[in-house]
């Protein structure tokens, strides 16, 4: 019998979107430090675990997800220096991922979307957390991954594919409301003699399976 999975660590991620004069909105991305235990060197949205301080600050705010909202904002500031005029009530719940991979760490992560103003300063990566912070559309980031110039773990890549279909943050918000905040837990399934990592086909993601051999899980 295999050892039981550890309890997932509550976490939060912020998908910060910035409109452009033309084309799809840009997303705030970071490239995680290569020596980090979880997803080292991967492209990601700013985010991290929900700390006790986040829960303490959330005690005076409404909503069961207040601590996650505070954590998402805090982590974005810590990793990129950006926070602007955002407040917890300006974040829209977008997704929830809780993989059950047997990796070093396992997270139950709430994803939020929020809008950045065009006149915000450029992000600056904080060396302890990331080696790069930048703005790019979902399509541009996926192209970097497909070309092998970057990589992302399975939940990030599936989320980028979903975001690539939106022409504005409003479309992202509408889509989030349409699908609800269901917990996504991938599973392994054999198809035609090959193992695939899969997610539900009705959760809003255009790509719902990837060969296990190529799927990055941590």
N, C-alpha and C positions, 0 to 999 in steps of 0.2 A: 504494500500500500504506500502511495506517495504521501509526502508530508502535506498537511493542509496549507492552503494559500494564506499568506499574512493578510490581516485586515488592510483595506485600501486606505491611503492617506488622503484626507480631504484637501482639495486643491482648487485653484481658480485661475482662469486664463482670460486675457482681454484681447479681443480682435478689434483693434482700432482702425477705423476706415476713414480715408481722406479723399474727398471728391477732387477730380481733375477737370480741366476745362473741356476735355473730350476724352472719351474712352472710359473704361471701367475704373472704379475707385482703387486707390492704392491702399495697401495694408501695411501696418507696422510689423516688421519681422526682426528677429534677432538670430544670430548664429551663436549657439551655445559654446562655451569654452570646451575644448576637446578633452580636458581632464576631468570634466564633471562626471559623477557616477551614473546619472541618468541622462540618456540622450546626448552624450558628449559629442560636440561637433555638429549637431543637427540644427537645421533651421526650425524655428518655432515662433509662436506668438508669446509675448511676455506673460509670465505667470509663475505660480509656484504654490507651495503648501499654504494652508490657512493656519496662521499662528495664533497662540492664545491672546496676543495683543489685538488681533483682528476681531476675535470674539468679544473681547472686553469692550472695544469701541462700538461693536454692533449692538450692544445691549440697549443703547439709547435710540436705535433706529428701528423702523418697522420692517417686517418681512423675514421669513425664515432663512433667506439667502443673503442677509445683510453682511454677515462676516465674509462670505465669498466675494461679494462686491467690493468690500474694503480691501481684501487681499489682492484682488485683481488690479485695483488701482495702485496699491502700494508696490506690488511687484513691478508694474510698468514703470513707475518712477525710479525704483531701485535699479532696474536693468537698462533703462534708456534715458532717464532724466526727464521724460515727458509725462505730463499730467494735466497741463493746461487748466481749464476751468471745469474739468469734469467733477461730478459728484456721484455718489453711489446710485442715486435715483435716475441718472442719465444712462445707465447701463441696461441693455435688453438681454435677457437670457436667450441663448441661442442653441446650446447643445449640452449634453452631459455624456461623458465617456468614462467607462470604468472597465478597462481591459483586465482579464484574469491571467495575463502572461506570468510565467514563473521567472521573473526578472528580479534584479536587486531591489527595486522599489516598485510599488504598485499604487496608482493614484485613482481617486474618484474625483474627476475634474469637471467643474462647471465652466462652460464657455459663455462669455458675454460679448456683445457687439456694442460699440459706441462710436460716435463721430468726432473726428479731430478737425479743428479749424485750419484753413489753408495757411494762416499766418503764424502758426506755431513754429518754434525753432526746430532745427533738425535734431534728430535723436543722437545721443552719444552713448556708445556701449560702455557699460561699467565692467572693468576688466575681471572682477571676481566672478561675474555671471556670464558675460558674453564677449566675444571678440569683434562683433559687428552688429550694428543696428541700422536698419535702412527701410525705406518705403519702396514698395513694388506691388504691382497688381498680382492677383492670384495666378493669372495665366503666365505672367513673366516668371514668377517663382517656380511654378510647375515646370516650365521650360528648362530652368536651371537644373532642377532635379532630374528631369528626363535625360538631359545631356551629360549627367554624371558630374557636374561641377558643384553639386550640393546634394544633401540628402535630408530626409525628414522621416520621422517615425510614422507608423501606420495611421494613427488618429489625425495627425497634422496634415498628412497628404490627402486623406479623404475629405477633411474640412476645406482645404484649399480647392479641391475639385468642386465642392458644393458652392463655395464663394465665387468661383469663376463664372457662375451662371447669373450673377447679379450685376445690374448696371448702376445700382445705387444702394446706400445703406437702408433706404426704405424698403427696397425689395428684399433685403436680408431679413428685416424685421417682420415683414409680412410672411415670409417663408417660415421663420421661426414660430410664429403664431399658428400657422397652418399645421405644422408637424408636432408641436408641443415639445415639452422637455423630457422626452423618454430617455432612459439610460441605455447607452449603446455598449454592449459587451461582445466583442468579436468572438467567433468560434472557428475551429478548424474543421474543414469538410473535404472529403476526397471526391474529386470530379475527374472522371476519365483516367484514373490511375495517378493523378497528381493532387497533392494537398494544397488547399487554398485557405486563406484567412478571410472570413466572411462577416458581413454585417447585414441587418435586415434590409430588404429591398424597398420598404415603404417608409423609410425614415428621412427621405429627402436628399440622399447622397447618390450622385450619378454613377459612381463606381462602387460596387458592393462586394467585390471579391478581388483578391490579389494572390498570385502564387506564393505559398509560404516561403519558398526559397528566396524571394526578393523582398518580402515584407520586412521592414525594419520595425522591431518592437521595442527597442530601448537603445 
